[in-house]
Amino acid sequence: MVQHKRPMTNSGTPGSFDLAIRAFSYCNEAQIRCGVRVTLTKENYHELKDLIDLSLQLGAYRFCVY
């Protein structure tokens, strides 16, 4: 499983980062193309490189920035 120094989520739901990573893994196993969508804000823009790296590590089909 992918590990990250800090969950990058705005959902406010405890454990949502780990659930999203697990779901991504299940989709990959089922050969379902998944992508990562990110809304950049002044609070998280400095994490863009980490987000791209994580997406590559997950095997994301697409990476979208809003």
C-alpha positions, -999 to 999 in steps of 0.1 A, spaced: 0 0 0 11 35 -7 23 54 23 24 92 25 38 115 51 4 132 56 -30 124 42 -38 149 15 -76 152 18 -102 178 25 -130 154 32 -127 157 70 -135 119 73 -109 100 93 -93 72 73 -106 85 39 -71 88 24 -64 51 32 -98 41 18 -91 60 -14 -57 44 -19 -72 9 -12 -100 16 -37 -75 27 -63 -57 -6 -58 -89 -26 -63 -96 -7 -95 -61 -14 -108 -65 -51 -100 -98 -51 -120 -81 -33 -148 -104 -3 -143 -87 30 -153 -86 55 -125 -74 90 -122 -65 115 -96 -83 149 -94 -69 177 -73 -82 211 -64 -51 233 -57 -55 259 -30 -32 283 -13 -31 257 15 -19 227 -6 -3 241 -38 32 233 -23 22 195 -23 17 194 -61 50 175 -68 41 150 -40 6 146 -55 20 139 -90 45 114 -76 18 96 -57 -4 95 -88 25 79 -107 31 55 -80 -5 45 -80 -5 40 -117 -31 67 -124 -44 68 -159 -50 106 -156 -41 135 -133 -63 165 -133 -57 198 -115 -85 223 -108 
